[in-house]
């Protein structure tokens, strides 16, 4: 997909702040520091539209990126970041849940996990939650650049088995190598 004019549109914590149009929304979920912002930047071939950080927990609101007035990438705050206070975690959980349950424009959930590790308990809870939304989803095994190319397929198969997935789409991804981008676009475009 050729992206011409992507832009950050708005950060939101309540429905009144969501974009007021019917563009499809591709929602990114995953734990803090799994690489959601890098995923966005790689997919749209930009270096820094979505702000990246080595410090987990930087995204504290729902960020809407308007992609050529045709759809949104929606970056949800990551979970599993322990430096947030209990109250901050509860508040964040509420507005994320409210968004996932009430937004009518969600076309696809893109669930990112780290290819190097077994999914965490938080990842398993999130996958269970995603399944209960009855929304379409794909899983991205991110950070494939951190392992040898020859091991990528085996790691994807291992994660798929660990999650007990038989029919779900699970694709490798690397913001560094950019060799998997076309496969991911092919899946996303089915939902736009």
Residue, then its C-alpha position, 0 to 999 in steps of 0.5 A: x500500500x502506498x501511503x501519501x499523507x499520514x498524520x497524527x489526528x488526536x489523542x483521546x480518553x473518552x468517546x466525545x474525543x474520538x474522530x467524528x467520521x466513519x473511517x475504518x479503524x485498525x487497532x493496535x494492542x500489546x504490552x508496553x514496549x512491544x513496538x506498536x509505534x515502530x510498527x505504525x512508522x514502518x507500515x506507513x514508511x515514516x521515521x517518526x510519525x508515531x513517537x517511539x521510546x525506549x521507556x515503556x509506558x509512554x502512551x497513556x491515551x488512545x492515539x488516532x493516526x489518520x492514514x490518507x483519509x481512508x482509515x486510522x491506525x489506533x494505538x492503544x496504551x500498552x499494558x503490563x507497565x508496572x510503574x503506573x499507579x493502581x489508579x492510573x492502571x484502572x483509569x487506563x483500563x476503563x477507557x481502553x475497554x470503553x473504546x473496544x466495546x463501544x467504538x463502531x468503526x473498529x475493522x481489525x485488531x492487530x495484537x502484537x507480541x514479542x517473537x523472542x518470548x512466550x506470551x505473558x499472562x497479560x498477553x493471554x488475558x488480552x487475547x482472551x479479551x480480544x476473542x470475546x469482542x468478536x472482532x476480527x484480529x490478527x497477531x503480529x510476532x514483532x521484533x523478528x530482527x532480534x533473532x536469526x532469519x532462519x529461526x523466524x518460522x520456527x518461533x512463529x510456529x512455537x508462539x502459535x502452538x503456545x497460544x493454541x491457535x489453529x486458524x488465527x493469522x500470526x505473522x512475523x514483523x520487523x521494523x528494522x528489516x522491513x521484509x514482512x511489511x507486504x504480508x502484513x498489508x495484505x492481511x490488513x487490506x482485507x478489512x479496509 
